[in-house]
């Protein structure tokens, strides 16, 4: 993929600020590309839960300018950084919200927000919390894309069934379709 010339430097700066781990930026972007692949052919409105330093949200924003993207984090220092980064990168299709994900879920449930066609999360929280928050934000039909660990199965089958989701393992991520 070809990226905005300043994307990698922006992510390096986020890493220096401690917004995500010390994995080489090239590898982190390659991992974020799995999210882009998982949503091929889908459009609309996307929310990245716990957007932190911009992975995978800024990579998706660069690859998919056709999407309306919300980068959500409850920490003001991170959302300030993300808002400046989105402006610097010229991502007019990106909004940054400094809010708790639970508030967004509540707004969707109470129909104050229409919800999202796509939900992404990387390192957001424990699997059950991440999946419940994602399911609370997604409108149907839609999908939730979450990082998958290198081994093991962390998704409770009963929870997946309760939420009415259909899981699809795709390399480094898992996509839960919400029909």
C-alpha positions as YAML, in Angstrom:
chain: A
units: angstrom
residues:
- id: 1
  name: UNK
  ca: [0.00, 0.00, 0.00]
- id: 2
  name: UNK
  ca: [1.03, 3.59, -0.55]
- id: 3
  name: UNK
  ca: [0.61, 5.86, 2.45]
- id: 4
  name: UNK
  ca: [0.50, 9.56, 3.16]
- id: 5
  name: UNK
  ca: [4.13, 10.70, 3.40]
- id: 6
  name: UNK
  ca: [3.70, 11.80, 7.03]
- id: 7
  name: UNK
  ca: [1.78, 8.77, 8.33]
- id: 8
  name: UNK
  ca: [4.81, 6.79, 9.51]
- id: 9
  name: UNK
  ca: [6.36, 9.81, 11.26]
- id: 10
  name: UNK
  ca: [3.02, 10.52, 12.95]
- id: 11
  name: UNK
  ca: [2.90, 6.94, 14.25]
- id: 12
  name: UNK
  ca: [6.53, 7.14, 15.40]
- id: 13
  name: UNK
  ca: [5.64, 10.25, 17.36]
- id: 14
  name: UNK
  ca: [2.67, 8.45, 18.95]
- id: 15
  name: UNK
  ca: [5.01, 5.63, 19.89]
- id: 16
  name: UNK
  ca: [7.51, 8.05, 21.45]
- id: 17
  name: UNK
  ca: [4.63, 9.47, 23.53]
- id: 18
  name: UNK
  ca: [3.95, 5.93, 24.79]
- id: 19
  name: UNK
  ca: [0.56, 5.54, 23.08]
- id: 20
  name: UNK
  ca: [1.45, 2.00, 21.96]
- id: 21
  name: UNK
  ca: [4.28, -0.50, 22.34]
- id: 22
  name: UNK
  ca: [7.75, -0.61, 20.85]
- id: 23
  name: UNK
  ca: [6.96, -2.90, 17.91]
- id: 24
  name: UNK
  ca: [8.67, -1.51, 14.76]
- id: 25
  name: UNK
  ca: [6.32, 0.90, 12.98]
- id: 26
  name: UNK
  ca: [6.53, -1.05, 9.71]
- id: 27
  name: UNK
  ca: [5.26, -4.15, 11.53]
- id: 28
  name: UNK
  ca: [2.54, -2.19, 13.34]
- id: 29
  name: UNK
  ca: [1.29, -0.76, 10.04]
- id: 30
  name: UNK
  ca: [1.41, -4.22, 8.43]
- id: 31
  name: UNK
  ca: [-0.75, -5.48, 11.29]
- id: 32
  name: UNK
  ca: [-3.19, -2.57, 10.80]
- id: 33
  name: UNK
  ca: [-3.45, -3.50, 7.12]
- id: 34
  name: UNK
  ca: [-5.28, -6.66, 8.21]
- id: 35
  name: UNK
  ca: [-8.11, -4.41, 9.39]
- id: 36
  name: UNK
  ca: [-8.22, -2.71, 6.00]
- id: 37
  name: UNK
  ca: [-8.43, -6.10, 4.28]
- id: 38
  name: UNK
  ca: [-11.16, -7.29, 6.66]
- id: 39
  name: UNK
  ca: [-13.47, -4.43, 5.65]
- id: 40
  name: UNK
  ca: [-12.95, -4.55, 1.87]
- id: 41
  name: UNK
  ca: [-16.27, -4.07, 0.12]
- id: 42
  name: UNK
  ca: [-17.90, -2.46, 3.14]
- id: 43
  name: UNK
  ca: [-18.65, 1.20, 3.52]
- id: 44
  name: UNK
  ca: [-20.35, 3.74, 5.73]
- id: 45
  name: UNK
  ca: [-19.43, 4.85, 9.20]
- id: 46
  name: UNK
  ca: [-16.55, 3.34, 11.24]
- id: 47
  name: UNK
  ca: [-15.59, 3.79, 14.89]
- id: 48
  name: UNK
  ca: [-12.18, 2.73, 16.24]
- id: 49
  name: UNK
  ca: [-12.61, 1.95, 19.94]
- id: 50
  name: UNK
  ca: [-9.67, 3.00, 22.13]
- id: 51
  name: UNK
  ca: [-7.93, 4.65, 19.18]
- id: 52
  name: UNK
  ca: [-4.88, 5.53, 21.34]
- id: 53
  name: UNK
  ca: [-2.00, 6.50, 19.06]
- id: 54
  name: UNK
  ca: [-3.84, 5.83, 15.81]
- id: 55
  name: UNK
  ca: [-3.45, 2.11, 15.19]
- id: 56
  name: UNK
  ca: [-5.34, 0.88, 13.28]
- id: 57
  name: UNK
  ca: [-7.51, 4.00, 12.85]
- id: 58
  name: UNK
  ca: [-5.05, 6.28, 11.02]
- id: 59
  name: UNK
  ca: [-3.97, 3.45, 8.71]
- id: 60
  name: UNK
  ca: [-7.61, 2.72, 7.85]
- id: 61
  name: UNK
  ca: [-8.27, 6.45, 7.36]
- id: 62
  name: UNK
  ca: [-5.38, 6.67, 4.91]
- id: 63
  name: UNK
  ca: [-6.48, 3.59, 2.97]
- id: 64
  name: UNK
  ca: [-10.22, 4.33, 3.03]
- id: 65
  name: UNK
  ca: [-11.02, 8.03, 2.52]
- id: 66
  name: UNK
  ca: [-14.53, 6.92, 1.47]
- id: 67
  name: UNK
  ca: [-15.41, 6.04, 5.07]
- id: 68
  name: UNK
  ca: [-16.71, 8.38, 7.76]
- id: 69
  name: UNK
  ca: [-14.33, 7.53, 10.62]
- id: 70
  name: UNK
  ca: [-14.53, 8.26, 14.34]
- id: 71
  name: UNK
  ca: [-11.41, 7.73, 16.46]
- id: 72
  name: UNK
  ca: [-12.61, 7.24, 20.03]
- id: 73
  name: UNK
  ca: [-10.51, 7.38, 23.16]
- id: 74
  name: UNK
  ca: [-11.35, 8.55, 26.67]
- id: 75
  name: UNK
  ca: [-7.89, 10.01, 27.31]
- id: 76
  name: UNK
  ca: [-7.65, 13.67, 26.33]
- id: 77
  name: UNK
  ca: [-3.90, 13.59, 25.71]
- id: 78
  name: UNK
  ca: [-4.42, 10.91, 23.07]
- id: 79
  name: UNK
  ca: [-7.43, 12.50, 21.43]
- id: 80
  name: UNK
  ca: [-5.63, 15.85, 21.25]
- id: 81
  name: UNK
  ca: [-2.76, 14.09, 19.49]
- id: 82
  name: UNK
  ca: [-5.15, 12.26, 17.13]
- id: 83
  name: UNK
  ca: [-7.07, 15.43, 16.24]
- id: 84
  name: UNK
  ca: [-3.83, 17.23, 15.36]
- id: 85
  name: UNK
  ca: [-2.62, 14.20, 13.39]
- id: 86
  name: UNK
  ca: [-5.86, 13.95, 11.39]
- id: 87
  name: UNK
  ca: [-5.63, 17.66, 10.49]
- id: 88
  name: UNK
  ca: [-1.94, 17.42, 9.57]
- id: 89
  name: UNK
  ca: [-2.63, 14.38, 7.38]
- id: 90
  name: UNK
  ca: [-5.58, 16.08, 5.71]
- id: 91
  name: UNK
  ca: [-8.06, 13.43, 6.86]
- id: 92
  name: UNK
  ca: [-11.25, 15.47, 6.59]
- id: 93
  name: UNK
  ca: [-13.28, 12.26, 6.86]
- id: 94
  name: UNK
  ca: [-12.01, 11.64, 10.42]
- id: 95
  name: UNK
  ca: [-13.57, 12.92, 13.65]
- id: 96
  name: UNK
  ca: [-11.91, 12.42, 17.03]
- id: 97
  name: UNK
  ca: [-14.07, 11.94, 20.12]
- id: 98
  name: UNK
  ca: [-12.81, 12.15, 23.70]
- id: 99
  name: UNK
  ca: [-15.48, 10.00, 25.31]
- id: 100
  name: UNK
  ca: [-15.94, 6.73, 27.10]
- id: 101
  name: UNK
  ca: [-17.06, 3.87, 24.85]
- id: 102
  name: UNK
  ca: [-19.85, 3.06, 27.31]
- id: 103
  name: UNK
  ca: [-21.37, 6.49, 26.64]
- id: 104
  name: UNK
  ca: [-21.34, 5.83, 22.90]
- id: 105
  name: UNK
  ca: [-22.99, 2.43, 23.42]
- id: 106
  name: UNK
  ca: [-25.66, 4.11, 25.54]
- id: 107
  name: UNK
  ca: [-26.25, 6.79, 22.87]
- id: 108
  name: UNK
  ca: [-26.68, 4.10, 20.21]
- id: 109
  name: UNK
  ca: [-29.04, 2.08, 22.42]
- id: 110
  name: UNK
  ca: [-31.12, 5.18, 23.17]
- id: 111
  name: UNK
  ca: [-31.06, 6.17, 19.47]
- id: 112
  name: UNK
  ca: [-29.23, 9.47, 20.06]
- id: 113
  name: UNK
  ca: [-26.57, 8.13, 17.69]
- id: 114
  name: UNK
  ca: [-27.38, 5.99, 14.62]
- id: 115
  name: UNK
  ca: [-24.56, 3.55, 15.30]
- id: 116
  name: UNK
  ca: [-21.75, 2.39, 13.06]
- id: 117
  name: UNK
  ca: [-21.47, 0.07, 10.09]
- id: 118
  name: UNK
  ca: [-17.94, -0.91, 11.10]
- id: 119
  name: UNK
  ca: [-16.29, -1.16, 14.51]
- id: 120
  name: UNK
  ca: [-12.57, -1.76, 15.04]
- id: 121
  name: UNK
  ca: [-10.58, -2.37, 18.21]
- id: 122
  name: UNK
  ca: [-6.93, -3.12, 18.94]
- id: 123
  name: UNK
  ca: [-5.84, -3.56, 22.54]
- id: 124
  name: UNK
  ca: [-9.09, -2.04, 23.80]
- id: 125
  name: UNK
  ca: [-9.73, -4.34, 26.74]
- id: 126
  name: UNK
  ca: [-10.59, -7.89, 27.79]
- id: 127
  name: UNK
  ca: [-12.24, -9.93, 25.00]
- id: 128
  name: UNK
  ca: [-15.73, -9.93, 26.54]
- id: 129
  name: UNK
  ca: [-15.71, -6.17, 27.14]
- id: 130
  name: UNK
  ca: [-14.35, -5.43, 23.66]
- id: 131
  name: UNK
  ca: [-16.92, -7.63, 21.97]
- id: 132
  name: UNK
  ca: [-19.85, -6.27, 24.01]
- id: 133
  name: UNK
  ca: [-18.81, -2.67, 23.36]
- id: 134
  name: UNK
  ca: [-18.37, -3.39, 19.67]
- id: 135
  name: UNK
  ca: [-21.77, -5.08, 19.46]
- id: 136
  name: UNK
  ca: [-23.31, -2.11, 21.27]
- id: 137
  name: UNK
  ca: [-21.93, 0.31, 18.67]
- id: 138
  name: UNK
  ca: [-22.55, -1.63, 15.46]
- id: 139
  name: UNK
  ca: [-25.73, -1.26, 13.45]
- id: 140
  name: UNK
  ca: [-26.96, -4.23, 11.52]
- id: 141
  name: UNK
  ca: [-25.89, -5.37, 9.06]
- id: 142
  name: UNK
  ca: [-22.37, -4.43, 10.03]
- id: 143
  name: UNK
  ca: [-19.16, -5.91, 11.36]
- id: 144
  name: UNK
  ca: [-16.68, -5.69, 14.21]
- id: 145
  name: UNK
  ca: [-12.96, -6.29, 13.57]
- id: 146
  name: UNK
  ca: [-10.69, -7.06, 16.52]
- id: 147
  name: UNK
  ca: [-7.03, -8.13, 16.85]
- id: 148
  name: UNK
  ca: [-6.58, -11.85, 17.21]
- id: 149
  name: UNK
  ca: [-3.85, -13.31, 19.43]
- id: 150
  name: UNK
  ca: [-1.20, -15.45, 17.72]
- id: 151
  name: UNK
  ca: [-2.63, -18.61, 19.29]
- id: 152
  name: UNK
  ca: [-5.55, -19.76, 21.35]
- id: 153
  name: UNK
  ca: [-9.23, -18.92, 21.27]
- id: 154
  name: UNK
  ca: [-10.34, -16.10, 23.52]
- id: 155
  name: UNK
  ca: [-13.89, -15.69, 22.21]
- id: 156
  name: UNK
  ca: [-16.58, -17.29, 24.35]
- id: 157
  name: UNK
  ca: [-18.92, -19.13, 21.95]
- id: 158
  name: UNK
  ca: [-21.93, -18.48, 24.19]
- id: 159
  name: UNK
  ca: [-21.22, -14.73, 24.18]
- id: 160
  name: UNK
  ca: [-20.79, -14.66, 20.41]
- id: 161
  name: UNK
  ca: [-24.13, -16.48, 20.04]
- id: 162
  name: UNK
  ca: [-25.84, -14.22, 22.61]
- id: 163
  name: UNK
  ca: [-24.72, -11.15, 20.65]
- id: 164
  name: UNK
  ca: [-25.89, -12.69, 17.37]
- id: 165
  name: UNK
  ca: [-22.49, -12.45, 15.70]
- id: 166
  name: UNK
  ca: [-20.84, -14.64, 13.07]
- id: 167
  name: UNK
  ca: [-17.05, -14.91, 13.57]
- id: 168
  name: UNK
  ca: [-14.58, -15.14, 10.66]
- id: 169
  name: UNK
  ca: [-10.88, -15.57, 11.44]
- id: 170
  name: UNK
  ca: [-8.72, -13.57, 9.03]
- id: 171
  name: UNK
  ca: [-4.99, -13.82, 9.72]
- id: 172
  name: UNK
  ca: [-4.18, -11.36, 12.54]
- id: 173
  name: UNK
  ca: [-7.77, -10.20, 13.09]
- id: 174
  name: UNK
  ca: [-11.18, -11.69, 13.58]
- id: 175
  name: UNK
  ca: [-14.23, -10.19, 11.93]
- id: 176
  name: UNK
  ca: [-17.58, -10.62, 13.63]
- id: 177
  name: UNK
  ca: [-20.39, -10.07, 11.15]
- id: 178
  name: UNK
  ca: [-23.56, -8.65, 12.66]
- id: 179
  name: UNK
  ca: [-26.30, -9.71, 10.23]
...
